[in-house]
Amino acid sequence: MYRFLLTPRWWGINIFVLLAIPFCIFMGSWQLSRFEDRVETHQAAEEHAETAQREAARPLDELLPVDKETSGRQATVTGRYGTQLLVPDRKLDDRNGYYVLTLLRTDDGRTLPVVRGWLPGEADPAKAPAAPTGEVTVTGALQASESPGSNGVTAVGGLPKGQTGVISAASLVNLVPDDVYDAWITLTEADSGMKAVPATAPDDTGLDLKAFQNLGYTGEWFVFAGFVVFMWFRLLRRELEFARDARLGLVTDETDQGADGTPARESGRQSEPA
């Protein structure tokens, strides 16, 4: 009754199933491990952020270049404030507002972007407090240069003069004659009635859309494995039904026979039993 399983057609089906199921399970397990890695990285980033807030501030140059270990750590640097810019469309506590970004010319002649605080509403230069004059020493959380798409940053085009959509050396290099640090800091204590902007976690360390995509792909691969098993049993059942019909003489036309002698899948001509 099961001799059809030895036909070339079923050999091909069986080999495909035997290869497809382990492959789907492997891919599902791999996607699950990617999600678990992101969860662990997210937890480590939160612990790192808490530790960084408690640590004493270190000179900026000791923490450069910015990486996952130094991002969020407290840095201190001395210089003089210069050009001030606004960064629109930045949310804080679920409210829309803007950052007040002031460029600090450090003692070594380079310029460091400093986010002095956040204000609600539309970006308005008249509402942004002026930066302190003279030499200042600032302390804040070190951050890597932003790029569109990272941590919710969007590349907004056509901004008015005095505004920038991204805090990065590439976006600021044409605004000042000095070299711009490939980093920025957000003050621990905001200036002049503004709200301090909390440090953000480095890229690929949070439970973002990519993380939940990995979880979704995990489910898809296991569903594929189950679908392969379901289809194999479905084909097997149909084959057994055709074999039963042939044994009972319900398949009468030779054209209803497959090339291997088993009933064809699209048999439509049957006779009534005597």
N, C-alpha and C positions, 0 to 999 in steps of 0.2 A: 504493500500500500504506500510505503514511503520511498519506493525506488526512484521516484522522480527527483528526490534530493541529490541523486548521483548524476543527474544530467548536467551538461555544460552550463546551461542557463542557471541552474540552481547553485552550481559551484561558484559562478560569478557573484550571485546574490549573497551567498554565505560569506565569501571572502570579503565583499564590501562591508557587510554587517560587522564581521569580526575586526575589521580595521577601523570602521567609523565609530563604534562605541568607545573603544579606548581613547581614540583621538578626541572625541567630544568631552569625555571625562577629564582628560589631561588639560584641555584648553579651559574648561570650566574651573578646574582646580587652580590653574595658573592665574586666571582672572581674579579668583577669590583671594589668592595670596597677594596679588597687587593691591586689592582693596584693604586687606589686613595690614599691609606695609604702610599704606597711607594713613590708616587709623593710628598705628604706632608712631608714625612720623608726626601726626597732628598732636598726639599726646605729649611727645617729646618737645615739640615746639612750644606748647603751652607751659610746660615745666621750665623750659629755657627762658621764656618771657618773664615768668615769675622770678626766676633766679636773677635775671639781668636787671630787674627793677631794684633788687636789694643790694646789688653789687655797687661798689664805689666807682665813680666815673674815672675813665682812663683817658689819656691824651688821644686825640683823634688819630694821629699817625700810627699809633700802636695797634689800632683796630682795622686798618686798611690792608688789603682790599676787603670789601664787604662780602661775607659768605654766610652760610647757614649758622655758623658758630658765632660770628660777630654781629650779625643782624639783630637789632633790638637792644644791644648792650649800650650802657650809658657812656657817652663820649663828651669830652670837654675841649673847647677850642677858644682861642682869643683872636679878636680882630675888630674891624669896624664895619658897621652896616652901610650898605649902599643902595642899589636899585631894589625897589619893592614891586612885587607882582602879586596878582590874585589868581588862584586856581579854582575855577568855578565847578559847580556840580559835584560837590563832595558831601557825602552824608555823614552825620554823626548823631547817634541816638535816634535813628530813623527820621531825622530831619534833614532837609536839603539846605546846603549852604556853600561856603567857600573857604579855602585856606588863605591865610595871609603869609606869603612867602617873601622873605627878605634875603638878599644875597650878602653874605658876610665875607669881606676881603680879609683873609688871614695874614698872619705875620710873614708867611713865606711867599706871599704874592698871589696865591691861588684863591679862588672864590668858592665858598661853600653855601649851597642853598639851605636856608633855615626856615622851617615852618614855625612861625611864632604863635599860631593859634588858629581857631576856627570861628567863623561868624555865620549866623543864620541868614537865609534870604538870598536875593540876587547879589552877585558880585558888584560892589560899589566902592570905588576908591575913596570916596568921601567918608565912608564909615570905617575904613581900615585905619587903625591907630598907627601913627608914625613910629618908626623905629628909634630906639635910644641913640643918642649921638655920642661921639667919642669912642674910646676903646672899651670893649665889653668882653666878658668871658661868659660863654653860654654853655649850658649842659643840656643834653637831650639824648633821645634814643637814636642810634645810628640805623639808617635805612639804605637799601640798595636803590640805585636809579630805577625809576619806573619805566614800564613799557606798556603800550596799548594792549589791553586784554589781561594784564596782571592785576590781581586783587581788585577787580572791578573798574580799573582805569579805562576810560574811553578816549579815543583820539578825536577831540572836538575841533573841527576846522573853522576858519573864519572868525577867530576870536578878536575882540577889540584890542587895541594897543594897551599894553600893561597887564595882559592876561596870558596864561599858558595852561594847556590842558594836561601836560605831563611834566612831572618833576624828574628831569634827567639832564645829564651833561649835554647830550645831543640836542635837546630842545632849548637849552640856555646858552650854548656856546656863542651864538650870534648876538646875544644881548649884552654881553660884557667883554671887554678887551682881554681879561685875564683868563688863565686856564681854570676850568670848572672841575671840581672834584666829581668823580664818578660815584657819588653818594650824597646823602642829605641827612639832616637830623630834624627831629620834631622835639620842641622844647618840653622838658618835664613839667615846667610851670609856665603857662601861657602868659603873654604880656597884655597889659592894659585891658582887662575885662574880657578877653577872649577865652574860649575853652581850649584846653590842651588837646592836641590830636594824639590818640594812642598809637603806639607802634603797631605795624602790621606784621604778620608772619611772612617769612620768605616764601617765594613761589614753590609750589609742589610740596607744601608741608601742611596744607589744610584739607578739610573735607569738602572739596569743591565739586563742581559738576563732573570732572574727570573721575573722581573717586567713586561717585555713584554710577557712572557709566561702567566702571569695572564690575560693580556689583550687579548691574543689569545684564552685562555680558555673561556673567557667571550663570545666572538663571537661564539665559538663552541657550548656552551650550548644553546644560543638563536637560533642557527641554528637547533639544535636537537628539540627544542620546535616547531619551524616552520615545521620541517619534520614530527613530530607526527601529527600535524593538517592536513598537506597535505595528509598523508597516510590514515587518518580517512575519509576524504572526498573522497579519491580515492576508498576506500573500499565501502563506502556508494553508490557511483555512480555505481560501478560494481554490487552491490546488487540490486539497482533499475533497472538496465538493465536486470539482470536475471529475476527479478520479472515481468518486462514488457514482456520479451520473453515467460515466462510461461503463462501469461495472454493471449497472442496472439496465444498460442498453438505451439510455435516454439520448445519447449522441449517436446519430445514425449516418450522417454524411461524412465521407472521408475528408471532405474539405474542411470539416470542423476539427481535424486532427492537426496538432502542431508538427513541426519538422522532426521533433524528437519522439513522436508517437504519443504524446500526452495531449489532452484536449486543448484547443486553442482558447485564448482568453476572451475572444469576442464571438463565441458560438451563439448563434441566434436561431439555428434550425434544429428543432427537437421533435420527436414523435411521442405520441401518447403510448403508454405501456399497454400491452395486450391484456 
